[in-house]
Amino acid sequence: MRLELTGRHVTITPAVRKSVDELLAHTLRVLNDSAVSAQVVLTAQKSRLHADVTVHARGEKFLRGEATGRDLTAALGGACDKIDQQARKLKG
């Protein structure tokens, strides 16, 4: 799977990349290798961080989640939770 990670007013460090990989791992297990690519955009806005995550699965299925939080884990966690729900619904 191809991962495209973009930071707007956010520096993408190896630690940030690792946390994104860990949060997306559960969704990829649910999709059983049908995920083609994932795009993650992190945007800093004053004291908040906005995460926008899009996963492209086979069969022209797009799973999209976005969330805002005070830190990276809150924003990414909320967005990945939304994608997990969509993946379970798609597979179930």
Secondary structure as the mmCIF struct_conf table of DSSP 4:
data_model
#
loop_
_struct_conf.conf_type_id
_struct_conf.id
_struct_conf.beg_label_comp_id
_struct_conf.beg_label_asym_id
_struct_conf.beg_label_seq_id
_struct_conf.end_label_comp_id
_struct_conf.end_label_asym_id
_struct_conf.end_label_seq_id
STRN STRN1 ARG A 2 ARG A 8
BEND BEND1 HIS A 9 VAL A 10
HELX_RH_AL_P HELX_RH_AL_P1 PRO A 14 LEU A 31
TURN_TY1_P TURN_TY1_P1 ASN A 32 ASP A 33
STRN STRN2 ALA A 35 GLN A 45
TURN_TY1_P TURN_TY1_P2 LYS A 46 SER A 47
STRN STRN3 ARG A 48 ALA A 57
TURN_TY1_P TURN_TY1_P3 ARG A 58 GLU A 60
STRN STRN4 LYS A 61 GLY A 69
BEND BEND2 ARG A 70 ASP A 71
HELX_RH_AL_P HELX_RH_AL_P2 LEU A 72 LYS A 91
#
